[in-house]
Amino acid sequence: MKKEKVLLPLIARVFVQSEGKDEWGNRYFKLAVKDSQIDLPPFSLDQISSDPQIVYSRLSNAGVSVLSTAAKTQVLNMLQVYCGLVLRHPAGLIQAANFTAAVAF
C-alpha cells in the first residue's frame, strides 16, 4: 500500500530555523521547511524586503507552493511576527529554535 503524503498548510511547514548577523550588522534568516530534505540558504533582511521572489522560489523548490499572493503574504507575515518576538524578548537576539513553539507557522 502506498503511503499518502500529508500536506500541511504553508504556515505550518515553513519556520525560521535560526538567525544571525554578518560583520556589518545585517540580519540574516535561515528558513526551513518541515519534512523537506532541501537545505535553504540564509536570506538577508535586505534581500527579503527588496526582492522576496528568490525566497518564494527557494521555498517552492523545497516543496512549499508559494505562488499565490496569499501564500507570499503568509511568508512575509510569519517573518514579521518572528522579528517582533525576537525584538521584544528580554534576552534580545537569540537562536530562533528557542521560538519554534511560539512561532511554528
DSSP file (Angstrom, degrees, kcal/mol; ACC not computed):
  #  RESIDUE AA STRUCTURE BP1 BP2  ACC     N-H-->O    O-->H-N    N-H-->O    O-->H-N    TCO  KAPPA ALPHA  PHI   PSI    X-CA   Y-CA   Z-CA
    1    1 A M              0   0    0      0, 0.0     2,-0.3     0, 0.0     0, 0.0   0.000 360.0 360.0 360.0 131.6    0.0    0.0    0.0
    2    2 A K        -     0   0    0      1,-0.1     2,-0.4     0, 0.0     0, 0.0  -0.577 360.0-124.7 -77.8 131.3    1.4    3.4   -1.0
    3    3 A K        -     0   0    0     -2,-0.3     2,-0.3     1,-0.1    -1,-0.1  -0.625  24.6-130.9 -77.7 128.2    1.8    5.9    1.8
    4    4 A E        -     0   0    0     -2,-0.4     2,-0.4     1,-0.1    -1,-0.1  -0.593  18.2-119.9 -81.1 139.4   -0.1    9.1    1.2
    5    5 A K        -     0   0    0     -2,-0.3     2,-0.6     1,-0.0    -1,-0.1  -0.647  22.3-134.7 -78.5 127.8    1.8   12.3    1.7
    6    6 A V        -     0   0    0     -2,-0.4     2,-0.7     1,-0.0    -1,-0.0  -0.744  16.9-150.8 -85.5 122.6    0.2   14.5    4.3
    7    7 A L        -     0   0    0     -2,-0.6     3,-0.1     0, 0.0    -1,-0.0  -0.847  10.0-164.6 -99.3 116.3    0.0   18.1    3.0
    8    8 A L        -     0   0    0     -2,-0.7     5,-0.1     1,-0.1     0, 0.0  -0.662  32.7 -95.4 -91.4 152.5    0.1   20.7    5.7
    9    9 A P    >>  -     0   0    0      0, 0.0     3,-1.7     0, 0.0     4,-0.7  -0.280  42.9-102.3 -62.1 157.5   -0.9   24.3    5.0
   10   10 A L  H >> S+     0   0    0      1,-0.3     3,-1.8     2,-0.2     4,-1.6   0.894 119.4  53.0 -48.5 -52.1    2.0   26.7    4.1
   11   11 A I  H 34 S+     0   0    0      1,-0.3    -1,-0.3     2,-0.2    60,-0.0   0.649 105.2  56.4 -67.8 -12.0    2.2   28.4    7.5
   12   12 A A  H <4 S+     0   0    0     -3,-1.7    -1,-0.3     1,-0.1    -2,-0.2   0.632 111.8  41.3 -88.9 -14.3    2.5   25.0    9.3
   13   13 A R  H << S+     0   0    0     -3,-1.8    21,-3.3    -4,-0.7     2,-0.4   0.705  99.4  73.2-106.9 -24.3    5.6   23.9    7.2
   14   14 A V  E  <  +A   33   0A   0     -4,-1.6    91,-0.5    91,-0.4     2,-0.3  -0.795  56.9 157.0 -98.8 133.1    7.8   27.0    7.0
   15   15 A F  E     -A   32   0A   0     17,-2.3    17,-2.4    -2,-0.4     2,-0.7  -0.980  47.5-102.0-148.8 161.0    9.7   28.2   10.0
   16   16 A V  E     -A   31   0A   0     -2,-0.3    15,-0.2    87,-0.3    83,-0.2  -0.774  30.7-173.9 -85.0 115.3   12.8   30.3   11.0
   17   17 A Q  E     -     0   0A   0     13,-2.9    80,-0.5    -2,-0.7     2,-0.3   0.878  63.8 -30.8 -78.3 -40.3   15.5   27.7   11.9
   18   18 A S  E     -A   30   0A   0     12,-1.3    12,-3.0    78,-0.2     2,-0.3  -0.968  55.5-149.2-164.4 172.4   18.0   30.3   13.1
   19   19 A E  E     +A   29   0A   0     -2,-0.3     2,-0.3    10,-0.2    10,-0.2  -0.973  18.3 158.7-148.3 163.1   19.1   33.9   12.5
   20   20 A G  E     -A   28   0A   0      8,-2.1     8,-3.0    -2,-0.3     2,-0.3  -0.944  30.5-109.0-165.3-175.1   22.3   35.9   12.8
   21   21 A K  E     -A   27   0A   0     -2,-0.3     6,-0.2     6,-0.2     2,-0.1  -0.960  22.4-133.1-130.3 148.7   24.2   39.0   11.7
   22   22 A D    >   -     0   0    0      4,-1.8     3,-2.0    -2,-0.3     6,-0.0  -0.258  46.7 -82.2 -88.1-175.0   27.1   39.5    9.4
   23   23 A E  T 3  S+     0   0    0      1,-0.3    -1,-0.1     2,-0.1    -2,-0.0   0.665 131.0  52.4 -65.7 -15.7   30.2   41.6   10.2
   24   24 A W  T 3  S-     0   0    0      2,-0.1    -1,-0.3     0, 0.0     0, 0.0   0.375 120.8-105.4 -98.8   2.6   28.3   44.7    9.1
   25   25 A G    <   +     0   0    0     -3,-2.0     2,-0.3     1,-0.3    -2,-0.1   0.574  67.9 150.5  86.4   9.8   25.3   44.0   11.4
   26   26 A N        -     0   0    0      1,-0.1    -4,-1.8    19,-0.0    -1,-0.3  -0.596  45.2-123.0 -76.7 134.4   22.9   42.9    8.6
   27   27 A R  E     -A   21   0A   0     -2,-0.3    18,-2.6    -6,-0.2    19,-0.4  -0.548  27.0-169.6 -80.5 141.4   20.3   40.4    9.8
   28   28 A Y  E     -AB  20  44A   0     -8,-3.0    -8,-2.1    16,-0.3     2,-0.4  -0.971   7.0-154.2-128.6 145.0   20.1   37.0    8.1
   29   29 A F  E     -AB  19  43A   0     14,-3.0    14,-2.8    -2,-0.4     2,-0.8  -0.973   5.9-152.1-121.4 134.1   17.4   34.4    8.5
   30   30 A K  E     -AB  18  42A   0    -12,-3.0   -13,-2.9    -2,-0.4   -12,-1.3  -0.907  22.3-164.7-103.1 106.2   17.8   30.6    7.9
   31   31 A L  E     -A   16   0A   0     -2,-0.8     9,-0.4    10,-0.5     2,-0.3  -0.558   5.8-170.8 -89.3 155.9   14.4   29.3    6.9
   32   32 A A  E     -A   15   0A   0    -17,-2.4   -17,-2.3    -2,-0.2     2,-0.5  -0.968  17.2-137.5-142.5 158.1   13.5   25.6    6.8
   33   33 A V  E >   -A   14   0A   0      5,-0.3     3,-1.7    -2,-0.3   -19,-0.2  -0.980  29.5-117.0-120.4 122.6   10.6   23.6    5.6
   34   34 A K  T 3  S+     0   0    0    -21,-3.3     3,-0.1    -2,-0.5   -22,-0.0  -0.314  98.4  10.6 -58.0 135.5    9.2   20.8    7.7
   35   35 A D  T 3  S+     0   0    0      1,-0.2     2,-0.4     2,-0.0    -1,-0.3   0.681 100.7 122.3  67.3  22.0    9.6   17.3    6.1
   36   36 A S    <   -     0   0    0     -3,-1.7    -1,-0.2     2,-0.1    -3,-0.2  -0.923  52.4-157.4-113.7 141.5   11.9   18.7    3.3
   37   37 A Q        +     0   0    0     -2,-0.4     2,-0.4    -3,-0.1    -1,-0.1   0.467  63.9 107.4 -89.9  -4.3   15.4   17.4    2.6
   38   38 A I        -     0   0    0     24,-0.2     2,-0.8    -5,-0.1    -5,-0.3  -0.649  64.1-143.9 -83.3 126.6   16.4   20.7    0.9
   39   39 A D        -     0   0    0     -2,-0.4    -7,-0.1    -7,-0.1    -2,-0.1  -0.803  18.2-148.0 -90.7 109.5   18.7   22.9    2.9
   40   40 A L        -     0   0    0     -2,-0.8     3,-0.1    -9,-0.4    19,-0.0  -0.494  14.2-119.0 -78.4 146.4   17.8   26.5    2.2
   41   41 A P        -     0   0    0      0, 0.0   -10,-0.5     0, 0.0     2,-0.2  -0.368  37.7 -90.9 -75.9 162.2   20.4   29.2    2.2
   42   42 A P  E     -B   30   0A   0      0, 0.0     2,-0.4     0, 0.0   -12,-0.2  -0.497  40.0-148.0 -70.3 146.5   20.3   32.1    4.6
   43   43 A F  E     -B   29   0A   0    -14,-2.8   -14,-3.0    -2,-0.2     2,-0.1  -0.957   9.9-129.3-117.4 134.4   18.4   35.2    3.3
   44   44 A S  E  >  -B   28   0A   0     -2,-0.4     4,-2.5   -16,-0.2   -16,-0.3  -0.480  18.7-123.4 -78.0 152.8   19.3   38.7    4.3
   45   45 A L  H  > S+     0   0    0    -18,-2.6     4,-2.3     1,-0.2     5,-0.2   0.875 115.5  55.3 -61.9 -36.3   16.6   41.0    5.6
   46   46 A D  H  > S+     0   0    0    -19,-0.4     4,-2.4     1,-0.2     5,-0.3   0.922 109.0  46.7 -60.1 -44.1   17.6   43.4    2.8
   47   47 A Q  H  > S+     0   0    0      1,-0.2     4,-2.5     2,-0.2    -2,-0.2   0.905 111.8  50.5 -65.1 -42.8   17.0   40.6    0.3
   48   48 A I  H  < S+     0   0    0     -4,-2.5    -1,-0.2     1,-0.2    -2,-0.2   0.901 116.8  40.1 -63.6 -41.3   13.7   39.6    1.8
   49   49 A S  H  < S+     0   0    0     -4,-2.3    -2,-0.2    -5,-0.2    -1,-0.2   0.828 123.8  36.4 -80.4 -31.1   12.4   43.2    1.8
   50   50 A S  H  < S+     0   0    0     -4,-2.4    -3,-0.2    -5,-0.2    -2,-0.2   0.838 136.8   8.1 -92.4 -34.4   13.8   44.3   -1.6
   51   51 A D    ><  +     0   0    0     -4,-2.5     3,-1.0    -5,-0.3     4,-0.4  -0.526  63.3 164.1-146.8  73.0   13.4   41.1   -3.8
   52   52 A P  T >>  +     0   0    0      0, 0.0     4,-2.1     0, 0.0     3,-0.6   0.586  57.5  91.6 -71.3  -7.6   11.5   38.4   -2.0
   53   53 A Q  H 3> S+     0   0    0      1,-0.3     4,-2.6     2,-0.2     5,-0.2   0.857  82.4  55.1 -57.4 -36.0   10.9   36.4   -5.2
   54   54 A I  H <> S+     0   0    0     -3,-1.0     4,-2.4     2,-0.2    -1,-0.3   0.870 106.9  51.2 -65.5 -34.6   14.1   34.4   -4.6
   55   55 A V  H <> S+     0   0    0     -3,-0.6     4,-2.5    -4,-0.4    -2,-0.2   0.934 111.0  47.6 -65.4 -45.9   12.8   33.4   -1.2
   56   56 A Y  H  X S+     0   0    0     -4,-2.1     4,-2.4     1,-0.2    10,-0.3   0.897 112.3  50.0 -62.6 -40.5    9.5   32.3   -2.7
   57   57 A S  H  X S+     0   0    0     -4,-2.6     4,-2.4     2,-0.2    -1,-0.2   0.927 111.5  47.3 -64.0 -45.5   11.3   30.3   -5.4
   58   58 A R  H  X S+     0   0    0     -4,-2.4     4,-1.3     2,-0.2    -2,-0.2   0.904 112.7  49.3 -64.7 -40.9   13.6   28.5   -3.0
   59   59 A L  H  <>S+     0   0    0     -4,-2.5     5,-2.2     2,-0.2     3,-0.2   0.909 110.4  51.0 -63.7 -41.1   10.6   27.7   -0.7
   60   60 A S  H ><5S+     0   0    0     -4,-2.4     3,-1.5     1,-0.2    -2,-0.2   0.905 108.8  51.0 -62.7 -41.2    8.7   26.4   -3.7
   61   61 A N  H 3<5S+     0   0    0     -4,-2.4    -1,-0.2     1,-0.3    -2,-0.2   0.760 104.9  58.6 -66.6 -23.5   11.7   24.2   -4.7
   62   62 A A  T 3<5S-     0   0    0     -4,-1.3    -1,-0.3    -3,-0.2   -24,-0.2   0.427 131.9 -90.4 -86.0   1.1   11.7   22.9   -1.1
   63   63 A G  T < 5S+     0   0    0     -3,-1.5     2,-0.6     1,-0.3    -3,-0.2   0.536  93.2 112.1 108.1   7.3    8.2   21.6   -1.5
   64   64 A V      < -     0   0    0     -5,-2.2     2,-0.7    -6,-0.1    -1,-0.3  -0.957  64.1-131.9-115.0 119.4    6.0   24.5   -0.4
   65   65 A S        +     0   0    0     -2,-0.6     2,-0.2     1,-0.1     3,-0.2  -0.565  31.7 169.4 -73.7 111.9    4.0   26.2   -3.1
   66   66 A V        +     0   0    0     -2,-0.7    -6,-0.1   -10,-0.3    -1,-0.1  -0.531  39.8 111.5-119.4  62.4    4.5   29.9   -2.7
   67   67 A L        +     0   0    0     -2,-0.2    -1,-0.1    -7,-0.1     2,-0.1   0.762  56.0  74.9-104.5 -33.9    2.8   31.0   -6.0
   68   68 A S  S  > S-     0   0    0     -3,-0.2     4,-2.1     1,-0.1     5,-0.2  -0.395  83.2-119.5 -82.3 159.4   -0.3   32.8   -4.9
   69   69 A T  H  > S+     0   0    0      1,-0.2     4,-2.4     2,-0.2     5,-0.2   0.879 115.4  55.4 -61.1 -38.5   -0.4   36.3   -3.4
   70   70 A A  H  > S+     0   0    0      2,-0.2     4,-2.0     1,-0.2    -1,-0.2   0.906 107.7  47.9 -63.0 -42.3   -2.0   34.8   -0.2
   71   71 A A  H  > S+     0   0    0      2,-0.2     4,-1.9     1,-0.2    -1,-0.2   0.904 111.6  50.0 -66.1 -41.3    0.9   32.4    0.2
   72   72 A K  H  X S+     0   0    0     -4,-2.1     4,-2.1     1,-0.2    -2,-0.2   0.901 110.0  51.1 -63.0 -40.7    3.5   35.1   -0.3
   73   73 A T  H  X S+     0   0    0     -4,-2.4     4,-2.7     1,-0.2    -1,-0.2   0.886 106.7  54.8 -63.9 -38.8    1.7   37.3    2.3
   74   74 A Q  H  X S+     0   0    0     -4,-2.0     4,-2.4     2,-0.2    -1,-0.2   0.907 107.7  49.4 -61.1 -42.4    1.8   34.4    4.8
   75   75 A V  H  X S+     0   0    0     -4,-1.9     4,-2.0     2,-0.2    -2,-0.2   0.947 113.7  44.8 -63.1 -48.3    5.5   34.0    4.4
   76   76 A L  H  X S+     0   0    0     -4,-2.1     4,-2.3     1,-0.2    -2,-0.2   0.886 113.1  51.0 -64.8 -38.6    6.1   37.8    5.0
   77   77 A N  H  X S+     0   0    0     -4,-2.7     4,-2.7     2,-0.2     5,-0.2   0.897 107.5  53.8 -64.6 -39.8    3.7   37.8    7.9
   78   78 A M  H  X S+     0   0    0     -4,-2.4     4,-2.3     1,-0.2    -2,-0.2   0.918 111.1  45.6 -59.7 -44.4    5.5   34.9    9.5
   79   79 A L  H  X S+     0   0    0     -4,-2.0     4,-2.8     2,-0.2    -1,-0.2   0.886 111.6  51.9 -67.0 -38.8    8.8   36.7    9.3
   80   80 A Q  H  X S+     0   0    0     -4,-2.3     4,-2.0     2,-0.2    -2,-0.2   0.923 111.8  45.9 -64.6 -43.4    7.3   39.9   10.6
   81   81 A V  H  X S+     0   0    0     -4,-2.7     4,-2.0     2,-0.2    -2,-0.2   0.920 112.8  51.3 -63.6 -43.6    5.8   38.1   13.6
   82   82 A Y  H  X S+     0   0    0     -4,-2.3     4,-2.2    -5,-0.2    -2,-0.2   0.935 108.8  50.4 -59.6 -47.1    9.1   36.3   14.2
   83   83 A C  H  X S+     0   0    0     -4,-2.8     4,-2.4     1,-0.2    -1,-0.2   0.893 109.3  52.0 -59.2 -40.5   11.0   39.6   14.1
   84   84 A G  H  X S+     0   0    0     -4,-2.0     4,-1.7     1,-0.2    -1,-0.2   0.884 108.6  50.3 -63.6 -39.4    8.6   41.2   16.6
   85   85 A L  H  X S+     0   0    0     -4,-2.0     4,-1.0     2,-0.2    -2,-0.2   0.905 112.0  47.3 -65.8 -41.8    9.1   38.2   19.0
   86   86 A V  H  < S+     0   0    0     -4,-2.2     3,-0.5     1,-0.2    -2,-0.2   0.927 112.5  48.6 -65.9 -44.7   12.9   38.4   18.9
   87   87 A L  H  < S+     0   0    0     -4,-2.4    -1,-0.2     1,-0.2    -2,-0.2   0.834 115.3  44.4 -66.9 -31.8   12.9   42.2   19.4
   88   88 A R  H  < S+     0   0    0     -4,-1.7    -1,-0.2    -5,-0.2    -2,-0.2   0.606  86.5 109.4 -88.3 -11.2   10.6   42.0   22.4
   89   89 A H  S >< S-     0   0    0     -4,-1.0     3,-2.0    -3,-0.5    -3,-0.0  -0.451  71.4-133.6 -69.0 134.5   12.2   39.1   24.0
   90   90 A P  T 3  S+     0   0    0      0, 0.0    -1,-0.1     0, 0.0     3,-0.1   0.772 105.2  57.4 -60.6 -25.9   14.1   40.1   27.3
   91   91 A A  T 3  S-     0   0    0      1,-0.3     2,-0.2    -5,-0.0    -2,-0.1   0.553 100.7-146.3 -81.8  -6.1   17.2   38.1   26.2
   92   92 A G    <   +     0   0    0     -3,-2.0     2,-0.6    -6,-0.2    -1,-0.3  -0.518  62.1  12.7  79.0-145.0   17.4   40.1   23.0
   93   93 A L  S    S+     0   0    0     -2,-0.2     2,-0.3    -3,-0.1    -6,-0.1  -0.566  81.0 153.5 -74.2 113.0   18.7   38.4   19.8
   94   94 A I        -     0   0    0     -2,-0.6     5,-0.1     1,-0.1   -75,-0.0  -0.825  51.1 -61.8-133.6 173.1   18.8   34.6   20.4
   95   95 A Q    >   -     0   0    0     -2,-0.3     3,-1.3     1,-0.1     4,-0.2  -0.277  39.7-135.3 -57.2 135.8   18.5   31.5   18.4
   96   96 A A  G >  S+     0   0    0      1,-0.3     3,-2.4     2,-0.2     4,-0.4   0.777  98.5  75.6 -64.5 -26.4   15.2   31.1   16.5
   97   97 A A  G >  S+     0   0    0    -80,-0.5     3,-1.1     1,-0.3     4,-0.3   0.808  86.9  62.3 -57.6 -28.5   15.0   27.5   17.6
   98   98 A N  G <  S+     0   0    0     -3,-1.3    -1,-0.3     1,-0.2    -2,-0.2   0.675 105.5  46.4 -70.1 -16.0   14.0   28.7   21.0
   99   99 A F  G <> S+     0   0    0     -3,-2.4     4,-2.6    -4,-0.2     3,-0.3   0.357  78.9 106.9-103.7   3.5   10.9   30.3   19.5
  100  100 A T  T <4 S+     0   0    0     -3,-1.1     4,-0.3    -4,-0.4    -1,-0.1   0.879  81.5  47.1 -54.2 -42.8    9.9   27.3   17.4
  101  101 A A  T  4 S+     0   0    0     -4,-0.3     3,-0.5     1,-0.2    -1,-0.3   0.888 117.6  42.4 -66.8 -37.3    6.9   26.5   19.7
  102  102 A A  T  4 S+     0   0    0     -3,-0.3    -2,-0.2     1,-0.2    -1,-0.2   0.753 126.6  31.7 -79.8 -24.1    5.8   30.1   19.8
  103  103 A V  S  < S+     0   0    0     -4,-2.6     2,-1.4    -7,-0.1   -87,-0.3  -0.014  73.5 141.4-126.0  29.7    6.3   30.8   16.1
  104  104 A A              0   0    0     -3,-0.5   -89,-0.1    -4,-0.3    -4,-0.1  -0.597 360.0 360.0 -77.1  95.0    5.7   27.4   14.4
  105  105 A F              0   0    0     -2,-1.4   -92,-0.6   -91,-0.5   -91,-0.4   0.413 360.0 360.0 -96.4 360.0    3.8   28.6   11.3
